[in-house]
Amino acid sequence: MPQTAAFIGGIQKMVLYETRARYFLVGSNQAETKHRVLKIDRTEPKDLVIIDDKHVYNQQEVRELLSRLDLGNRTKMGQKGSSGLSKSVMAFGIVGDGKTTYMAEIMLLNFLFQ
C-alpha cells in the first residue's frame, strides 16, 4: 500500500509515460527509493486536467503500477507488440521546494502541449 505524503524532498529524475488517454509523469528522488505520479488527461482538448494522487510509491510499487498500465492499455490483451504504455521523455536534475518543483512540472507540461 502506498504511503501518503505530499513531498519527497528533491525530485531528481522525471520520466513521462503515455497512453492514448493519459500522460503519466513519474518523479523520483536521487536514490530512486521514493516516487510520485501525476496523471495528465489527454482527452480534453481545451482543458488541462492534472491529477495528483498524493501518494509516495517505492520502486517496486511504481514498477507494478507501470506494468498494470501497460497491460491494461494494450489494444489486444496479452499482446506484447501493441504496448499501451510508452516512455516519452526523461529528465534529470529538477530540485527545489514544492513550489519550484511544481513550476518545473508546469514548464514540462507547457513544452509538451505546444
N, C-alpha and C positions, 0 to 999 in steps of 0.2 A: 504494500500500500504506500503511495507517495506521501512524503512529509509535507505538511502545509507550512509555507513560508513565502514571504514576499520578496526576499532579497538574498542573493547568494554571494555577495562580495563583488568582485570584478568579473565581468564576462570577458573571457579571453578568446573564445572561439565561437563563431556563429556559422551554422550551416542551414541553408534554405533548401527544403524539400518541396516538391509539388505533386499534386494530383490534379485531375481535371477540375475539381470543385474548390480546392483549397491550397494555400501555401502553408507550410509548417516551418517556422523559424525556431531552430533549436540552438540555445546558447548554453555554454558550459564554462566552468572555471578552468584555471590553468591545468590542474591535475585531472580534469575531466571526471571528477567524482560527483559533481552536482550539475544538474541540467534543468533548464526551464524551456517551456514550449509556448510559442504564440501561434495561434491559428488565424489565418487570414482568408476570408471568404472571397472567392473569385467569381461568384455567380451574380453579384450585384454590380452592374456596370457603372453606376453613378455614385454608389456609396462605398466607403472603405470600412469594412466590418472586421474588427480585430478582437479576438477572444483570447484572454489571458487566463489560463486555468489555475493560476496561483499555487501550483504545486512544484516542489523540488523533487526531481527524479534522480535516482542513482544510475550508473552506467548500464546495468542490466535492465532496469525498468525502461529506459529510453530506447534500448535496442528492441525490447519486446514490443513497445508501442509502435516503433517504425516498422517492425515486421508485420504487426497486425494491420497497419495502414496499407502496407504493400499488398498483403494478401486480400484485404477487403476491397481494394480498388482495381484489381485486375479485371480485364474485360471478360475473361472466362476463368472461373475459379480453378485454381491449381495450375494454371498455365504460366510458366516462368517467363516466356518470351514477351508477354504482354504486361509487364510490370506497371502497376498503377501508381507507384511512388518512385520519383526520381530525384537525385541530388542536383540542384541547380547552381548554387553559389556557395562558396566557403570563404569566410573572412576571419582574420586573426587580429588581436591586439586592441579590442574595444574594452576600455576600463573606465571606471569612474563611479560616482554615486548613482543613485536611482534615476535622477533627472538626466544626467549626461548619457547614461546607458540607454534610456528611453529615447533621447534625441537621436542617438546613433541608429537605433532601430527605425525611427521615423525617416531618417535620411536614406537608409537602405530601401525602405518601402517606396519612398518618392522616386528613387532610381529605378526600381522595378516597374512602376506604373507610368513612366514617361514614354 
